[in-house]
Every structure is written in structure tokens, then in C-alpha cells.
Amino acid sequence: MESFKRSRPLVQFIDELSGGNTRRALDFLLTFIGSGHVNAEKILSIADEQGHYNIPIHEFMRAVIYGDFDHYDPAGSPIANVFDISSQDGREHFLLPNILAFVDRTGRFGQEGFVEAKRVHEFCQDMAFFPSQIEAALKRAVAARLLDPCPLYNEAPSIAFRITTAGAYTYRELPHFFSYLDAMTVDTPIVDREFRVEIRDCDKVDQRLQRGEWFRKYLDKEHRALSGKAFAFDWPAADKYLQEDISAIRSRRKD
């Protein structure tokens, strides 16, 4: 437990994505302990030598994202891929992050945080997205517990949406981390052929870092297509943090 107390980002990751649900938080801890993506021998060696081991956020995040799988599985992972798309429109990589950011921002002034579905659709249509794209993104958000629909337990169409703590953390923080980007790379359709040939399956860290750079540049290129539109998700800021994280990982590998 001392390892978790020493890491504020790690505690925030667990707290926000679990939404205060103790059982869900414990599931994260159990996943980390039993994950094949964790180097238990290294942890025990350092703990034995130093008397403790501070778990890096990227190490914990990777274990939770992948679970028992070698690759990210959206059906089995508790972490959602916000960059997934339902069409061959590359701008759509930013549709769900923008929906989450819009509902988060607008809901602060609404009743109990809810934002009318009509307003969400209008915001997205102003960015030139089709209703089918918007509906697909909203369904994924609700299924992944990133948004709470209203009515909550009803098969009727949702009339409003409210962001969850997991939804807020997912769009605000996760895109800053290479560990997240790395996992989502193999699950995200690449619509640009020039980039698609460069983004391949690989295992070595240096290769994954290079692949991450290609994926980051691809997203940057697709985001430029939204130029002139009023969007809520600040990709340039997220990209800056992401570049810093990739640079930090490269520096650690040189030491």
C-alpha cells in the first residue's frame, strides 16, 4: 500500500477510473498483481534492495489496459479507446473526445450535470459530423461508462448525457501517456495509407516508440482537418504532453 501512497498520479488513475467504486478499484489492483505485463522479479528485487517499490503510473496503466491479453482488447479491457471510429472519416478520431469535453464543460451549468442530447448533436454537427457518427460515438461512450445517459435504466432513446469521473479522466489525462497511445494504436483504424504502412505490430520498446510517433503524427494530421471548427477537446495540448512522455521514456532507456 505504501507504493500507492507515494504516487499521486497512480492513486488518481485508480480513483477516477473506478468512479469511487471500491470493487472496481480492487479489480484494478488484482489485475496488476496477476498481469503477465508486470515484471514481478524486478519489483521484488528492488523492494528487497530498497525496502519498497514505487509503482510507476505507466507500468500500472499498461497492466490494467491489457489484462491477460497480449494486445489491447476493447471488449475485455476496462479502458476505452477514445480514438476509435465508425467510418472512414479520419476526423472522427476526435469525435468522442470532443463529445466528452463538451458534456463535461456544458454540464457544469446544467441540471445535475446533464446536457440535452439535442445540444450534443448540434455541437457535433457544427463540426460537420453525420448523425450516424454521433450516435455511434455516444453508444460507445455509454457502453464504456464514460457517459451516463438519461433515462438511466430504460431502453428509450437518451434525452441527455452526463460525464462520469472515468469519462473525464479518459479524455483529460489518458491521451497524455505513451502507454495509452501504444495500446490504442493496434485497435484504431488508420484511414491514411501513407501512415498505415508505418504503423505495424511490433514488440520491442524502441520499435513501439517509433510506431507511437507515427500514430501521434497521424492523429495530428487528421486533427488539422477540423481547422476552423469550434471544438472542445484540446488535442494540441494533449499532444505536447504526449511528446514529453515519449521523450522521457527515450531518455530513461539511454541511461
N, C-alpha and C positions, 0 to 999 in steps of 0.2 A: 504493500500500500504506500510505503514511503516513496517509491519510484513514481507513483502517480501524483502525489502531493507536490513533488518537486517540479512537475511540468504543467504549467498553466494551460498551454495550447492543447495538451493531451486531455486534461480534465474538461476543457471547453468542448473538444471534439465529442467526448462521451456524453456530456450533459446535454449539448444542443441536439445531437442526432438521436438521442434516446427520448428527447422531449420530456425529461423528468420521469420517464417510466423505468422503475428500478429493475424490473425483469429484463427489459430491453438492454439496459446498461450492463447487467450481468452477462447477457448473451455476448456482448462485445468483448468482455473480459475473457469469457470462456473460449471464444473464437480465437483470440490472440494466443492464449495458453496452448491451445491444441493445433494451431496452424502450422502447416509444413513450410510456410514462408518465414518462420521465425527461427533464427539460429540459436537454439537453446544452449548449445555448448559454449558459444561465445558469451551469452548472457551470464551463465553460471561461472565462467572463468573470470569475467570482470567483477562480478559480485563477490566472488571468493577473494579476489585480489584487493578490491577497494572497499568491500563491506556493503556495497549497494550497487544498483544498476539503474540509471535514469533512462527510461524507455523513450527514444526519440519519436516524435509525432509521426514521421514518415514510416517508421517501422511498424507502429501500431496500426496506422491507416492502411498500409498495404495488406496486413494480415486480415483486417476486417473486410476490406473490399473483396479480396479473393476467396477468403474462407478456405474450403477444402479443394478449390479448383486451381488449375494451373493458369487459367485465363479468367478474366472478368466474365461473370455470368449474370446478366441483368435479372434473370428470374430467381436466382438464388442469393444474390448479394443484397444487403440492407442499404447499400449506397446506390443512388440513382445516377444515370448518365444524362446530364442536362444538355449535352451536345447531340443527342440522338435526333434523327429526322424521320419524317414520314413520306418525304417526296425527294425529288432530285434537285431541289432548291437549296443551294448551299447557305443562303441567308438564314435558313430555318435552324441552323445550329444555335442561333442566338434567340430563337423564339421563346423557348421555355425559360431561359434565364431572365429575359425581359418581362415575361408574364409574372414570374416570382417577384422581381424587383418592383414592378408596377403595383401588384397587390400588396406587397409589403409597405410601400410608400403611401399608397392611397388609403389603405386600410387603417392607418393611424388616425384618420379623420372620420372614419365610418363607424357604424354601429357594431360594437363588439369586434371590430377589425374586419368585418365582411365588406367585400366590394362586389357590386352588382355584376353579374355575368355580362350584361349588355355593355357595361363600361370596359370590361376586359376585352371583349370582341372589338369594340370601337377603337381602342388603343392599338390593338394588333393589326386591324385593317388599315389604320393610318400609316402603318409601316409596310403596307401592300401585301399582307399575308392573306391567304384564302381562308374561308370559314372551315374547310376540311382540315387544314393545317393547324388552325387554332384549337379545334375540337380534339384533335389527336394529342396535342401538347397538354391540354387540360386533363384529358383522361389519364395520361401518363403521370401527371403531377398528383392527381388524386390517388391513383393506384400506389404510388411510391410514398404517400403520406407527406408530400411536400405542400399540398393544399388541403384544407378542409372544405368540403362542399356544403352548401345549404340548399335543401334539407340534407341532414347528415345521414340518416338511415332511411333512404327512400329511393325507389327506382326512377322517380320522376326526374326530369332534367334539372340540373342545378341552376338556381336563380342567383347565387352569389358564391364567392370564394373567400377564404381567409388563410393567410400563410401560417404554417406551423413553424416551430423552432427549427425543425430539421430542414424545412424548405428555405428558411432564411440563411442558415449556416451553409447549406449546399450551394447557393448562388453567391453568397458573400465571401466565403472562405475556401471551399474546396478547389475552385479553379486556380488558386494561387500555388498549389502544390504539384510538383512533378509526379509524385506518387499517384495522385488522382488522374492527372493527364495521361500518364503512362498506361494506366489500366483502361481508360476510356478509349484510347487510340484504336485498339483492336475491335471495339464494339461500335465505333462510329463510321457510318458510310462516308466515303470520300468521293465527292462528285467531280472533282477536278482530276483528270487523268495524269497531268504532269506531277501532281503531288501523290497520287495513288500509287504510282510505281516506286516511290521512295519510302512509303510507309508500309513496311513489311513486318512479318512476325520475326522476332529475334529474342535472344535470351541474355546475352552479355550486357552489362550495365552501360558500357561506352556506346554500344550499338543502340540501346534503348534511349540513351540521352540524345543521340543524333536523330533518331526517329521522332523523339519528342520535339526537337527543334523544327523538324519538317511539319509536324502536326500543328505546332504553335503558329508557324508562318502560314500554313493553310487556313487556319481559323482567322488569322489576321487579314488575309486576303478576302475571305468571304465576308468579314465584318465590314470591310470598306464598301461593299455593295449596299450597305444600309446608310451610307453617307447622305446627309440632308434630311434624314428621318429623325423624329423625336423619340429616342429610346431611353429606357430606364436603367438597363444593365451596363455598367462601365467596363467594357472589355479592355480598353487600353490600360486602365489601372490594374486590372487583374493580370494582364499580360506582362506588365512591368514586374509585379511580384513573382510571376512565374519564371521570368528570365533570371531574376535574382536567385531563385531557388535552384534552378538548373546550374547556374554559375557556382553556387555554393557547393553543390554536390561534386562538380568537376574539381573544385579546389581541394576538397577533402580527399578525393581519390589521388591527387598528386602528392599529398603529404605523406 
